[in-house]
Amino acid sequence: MIREHQAAPQETPKANPSEPISLARIMVATDFSPTSDRALEYALSLARRHGSRVYLAHVITVDPMTAPELMDSSEEKQRLRAKTAFEDIAASGRVLGVPVEVLTENGSIWPTLEALVEKYEIELLIVGTHGVGAVQKVLIGSTAEQIFRKARVPVLTVGPRADEEPFYEMELKSILFATDFGPGVDREAAYAFFLAQEHRSRLTLLHVTHGRNPVGEREMEAIKEEMQELIPAGDLHCLPTFRVANGHPVEEILKASQEVRANLVIIGAKQRKGLAGHVPASTAYKIVCGARCPVLTIRS
């Protein structure tokens, strides 16, 4: 059961303590697969809209079991492959109108990307994910989830079911922000409203309750008031809509994203260290893999 409210025009929004938001420097992690190719399309589309510089990063990894005498040869082959792939991207004309810098580094994927994010002061990281089964996920992990669990910057993940193709310049007509009011909610809300304001989007705030029965009117009003406190001070160029659903968070978030025809879903992601990317069937991972649009995760 879903109940919906719109923000009352006469209510005065409250300010949220948050750092200024900018998307001037966007990094795309690529392995030159079709999935990474789609992630690049979203990055370029978003960059044209926000006037961003795009850093296209590829990490060369070598199997530690490779014989030492073959190590240099393997790295050189991968580096030449990356050079050719970058040249093909440049020659395709896809990067028209966007300043792009290519980066090729050796190392493990996440530590290397983390160092690049710090070095180039990246403000948004974009990755694609193939999605894997629960057993496979435990065995080999999910690189995408490891990234959005550990990255200090927001991560836009283009999942395997995302069927929305980006425009030449990104148009976010409808944004769904799902919140459990946990740690980091102010930062998550700041990004949701920033993007909704910049794109003049419809912004839906969703909270999913876990009880067996729908919430009563009193609890509904309390949730509504808590959502209204997330509205930033100043003039709004978007009209927030509030929804409260009862049920399984993953199912309700994916259902709502389809009902509001979301072009973007925004969720918080709890920080994990040693097990990041190896915990089976996490809520955030299921949403990323099941959403029919990109998902922006913001680490709590």
C-alpha positions in Angstrom: 0.0 0.0 0.0 1.4 3.4 -1.0 0.2 6.8 0.2 1.3 10.0 -1.4 1.5 13.6 -0.3 2.7 16.8 -1.9 4.6 19.5 -0.1 2.4 22.2 1.2 3.3 25.5 -0.5 2.8 27.5 2.7 5.3 25.5 4.7 8.7 27.1 5.2 11.6 24.7 4.2 14.4 24.2 6.6 18.1 24.4 5.7 20.3 21.4 5.6 23.9 21.6 6.6 25.7 20.4 3.6 28.8 21.1 1.5 28.4 22.8 -1.8 27.6 20.4 -4.6 29.5 20.4 -7.9 29.7 17.9 -10.8 32.7 19.7 -12.5 34.9 16.5 -12.5 33.3 13.2 -13.4 35.3 9.9 -13.6 34.1 6.8 -15.5 35.7 3.5 -14.7 35.9 1.4 -17.9 37.0 -2.1 -18.9 35.8 -1.3 -22.5 32.9 -3.8 -22.2 29.4 -2.9 -23.5 28.4 -2.2 -19.9 31.2 0.3 -19.4 30.3 1.8 -22.8 26.8 2.5 -21.6 28.2 4.1 -18.4 30.3 6.4 -20.6 27.2 7.5 -22.5 25.6 8.6 -19.3 28.7 10.3 -18.2 29.0 12.3 -21.4 25.3 13.2 -21.4 25.5 14.4 -17.8 28.8 16.3 -18.5 27.2 18.2 -21.4 24.4 19.3 -19.1 26.7 20.4 -16.2 29.8 21.5 -18.2 31.9 18.8 -16.6 35.3 17.4 -17.5 35.3 13.6 -17.8 38.2 11.4 -16.7 38.0 8.0 -18.4 39.9 5.6 -16.3 41.1 2.1 -17.0 42.9 -0.1 -14.5 45.3 -2.8 -15.8 45.3 -5.8 -13.6 47.6 -8.8 -13.9 46.8 -12.2 -12.4 49.3 -12.7 -9.5 49.7 -16.3 -10.7 51.2 -15.1 -14.0 54.8 -16.3 -14.4 57.2 -13.4 -13.7 58.7 -13.7 -17.2 55.3 -13.2 -18.7 54.2 -10.3 -16.4 55.7 -7.5 -18.4 54.3 -8.9 -21.7 50.8 -9.2 -20.2 50.8 -5.6 -18.9 52.1 -4.3 -22.3 49.4 -6.1 -24.2 46.7 -4.6 -21.9 48.2 -1.2 -22.2 48.2 -1.4 -26.0 44.6 -2.6 -26.0 43.6 0.3 -23.8 45.4 2.8 -26.0 43.5 1.4 -29.1 40.2 1.5 -27.3 40.7 5.1 -26.2 41.6 6.1 -29.7 38.5 4.4 -31.1 36.3 6.3 -28.6 37.9 9.6 -29.6 37.5 8.8 -33.3 33.9 7.9 -32.9 32.8 11.5 -32.2 30.9 10.5 -29.1 32.9 12.8 -26.9 32.0 15.9 -28.9 31.6 18.9 -26.7 33.1 17.3 -23.6 36.7 17.7 -22.4 37.9 14.2 -21.8 41.2 13.0 -20.2 42.2 9.3 -20.4 43.9 7.6 -17.5 45.6 4.2 -17.5 47.0 2.8 -14.3 48.3 -0.6 -13.1 47.0 -2.1 -9.9 44.0 -3.5 -8.1 40.8 -1.9 -9.3 39.4 -0.2 -6.2 42.6 1.0 -4.5 43.7 2.4 -7.9 40.4 4.2 -8.6 40.4 5.5 -5.0 43.8 7.1 -5.6 42.7 8.6 -8.9 39.5 10.1 -7.2 41.7 11.8 -4.7 44.4 12.9 -7.1 42.0 14.5 -9.6 39.4 15.7 -7.0 36.6 13.7 -8.6 33.1 14.7 -7.6 31.1 11.9 -9.2 32.2 8.3 -10.1 30.3 6.4 -12.8 30.5 2.6 -13.3 28.6 -0.1 -15.1 27.7 -3.4 -13.6 26.8 -6.7 -15.2 25.0 -8.0 -12.2 25.8 -11.5 -10.9 24.0 -14.3 -9.0 24.1 -14.6 -5.2 26.6 -17.5 -5.1 28.9 -15.9 -7.7 28.7 -12.6 -5.9 30.0 -14.3 -2.7 32.8 -16.0 -4.6 34.1 -13.2 -6.7 32.3 -10.1 -5.3 30.9 -7.2 -7.2 33.4 -4.6 -8.2 30.6 -2.0 -8.6 29.4 -2.6 -5.1 32.9 -2.5 -3.7 33.2 0.9 -5.3 29.9 2.5 -4.1 30.4 1.0 -0.6 33.9 2.6 -0.2 33.9 5.7 -2.4 33.8 9.0 -0.6 32.0 10.6 -3.6 28.6 9.6 -5.0 28.6 6.8 -7.4 26.2 6.5 -10.4 25.8 2.9 -11.3 24.3 1.8 -14.6 22.9 -1.7 -13.9 22.0 -4.5 -16.3 18.3 -3.7 -16.5 18.7 0.1 -17.1 16.8 0.5 -20.3 16.8 4.3 -20.5 19.2 5.7 -23.1 20.6 9.1 -22.1 19.9 12.1 -24.3 22.7 14.2 -25.8 22.3 16.3 -22.6 21.0 14.5 -19.6 17.3 15.2 -18.9 16.1 14.0 -15.5 12.4 14.5 -15.7 11.6 12.3 -12.7 13.9 11.5 -9.7 13.1 9.0 -7.0 14.8 9.5 -3.6 14.3 6.6 -1.3 15.3 7.2 2.3 15.3 5.4 5.6 16.3 8.5 7.5 19.6 6.9 8.4 23.1 8.4 8.9 23.9 10.7 5.9 20.3 11.5 5.0 21.0 15.2 4.8 23.8 14.7 2.3 21.6 12.3 0.3 18.8 14.8 0.3 21.1 17.6 -0.7 22.1 15.7 -3.9 18.5 14.8 -4.6 17.3 18.4 -4.4 20.4 19.7 -6.2 19.7 17.5 -9.2 16.0 18.1 -9.1 16.6 21.9 -9.1 19.2 21.8 -11.9 17.0 19.6 -14.1 13.6 21.0 -13.1 12.6 17.4 -12.2 9.7 15.8 -10.5 11.2 14.7 -7.2 9.5 11.9 -5.3 10.7 11.1 -1.7 9.9 7.6 -0.6 10.1 5.9 2.7 9.3 2.2 3.1 8.1 0.9 6.5 8.9 -2.6 7.6 5.8 -3.5 9.7 3.2 -6.1 8.7 0.5 -3.5 8.7 0.2 -0.1 6.9 1.1 2.8 9.1 -1.6 4.8 10.8 -2.5 8.4 10.2 -0.4 9.7 13.1 2.7 7.9 12.0 2.0 8.9 8.4 2.0 12.6 9.5 5.2 12.1 11.5 7.0 10.6 8.4 5.7 13.4 6.2 7.0 16.0 8.6 10.4 14.3 8.7 10.5 14.3 4.9 9.6 18.0 4.8 12.6 18.8 7.1 14.8 17.6 4.2 13.7 20.4 1.9 16.4 23.0 1.5 15.9 26.6 2.3 15.2 29.1 -0.5 13.1 29.1 -3.7 12.3 25.7 -5.1 12.2 24.9 -8.8 10.7 21.5 -8.2 7.6 20.3 -6.2 8.5 17.4 -4.0 6.0 14.6 -3.6 6.1 12.3 -0.6 5.2 8.6 -0.6 5.1 6.1 2.2 4.9 2.4 1.3 4.7 -0.7 3.5 6.6 -3.9 2.5 10.0 -5.1 1.3 12.3 -2.1 0.6 13.7 -3.5 -2.6 10.3 -4.4 -4.1 8.7 -1.2 -3.1 11.6 1.0 -4.3 11.7 -0.7 -7.7 7.9 -0.6 -7.9 7.8 3.1 -7.1 10.6 3.8 -9.6 8.5 2.4 -12.4 5.3 4.1 -11.3 6.9 7.5 -11.3 8.9 6.7 -14.5 12.1 7.6 -12.7 15.1 8.5 -14.8 17.3 8.3 -11.7 17.0 6.6 -8.3 18.9 7.9 -5.3 19.7 5.8 -2.3 22.1 5.8 0.6 24.7 3.0 0.9 26.1 1.9 4.2 29.9 1.8 4.4 31.5 -1.6 4.5 35.2 -2.4 4.6 36.5 -6.0 4.4 33.2 -7.5 3.1 32.3 -4.7 0.6 31.2 -6.4 -2.6 31.0 -9.9 -1.1 27.8 -9.6 1.1 25.1 -11.6 -0.8 21.8 -10.0 -1.7 22.3 -6.6 0.0 19.4 -4.1 -0.5 21.5 -1.5 -2.3 23.0 -4.2 -4.7 19.5 -5.6 -5.5 18.2 -2.1 -6.3 21.2 -1.3 -8.5 20.7 -4.6 -10.4 16.9 -4.4 -10.6 16.4 -0.7 -11.5 15.4 0.2 -15.0 17.4 3.5 -14.7 20.8 4.5 -13.3 21.1 4.5 -9.5 23.0 7.1 -7.6 24.4 5.7 -4.3 25.7 8.0 -1.6 27.8 6.4 1.1 26.5 7.0 4.6 
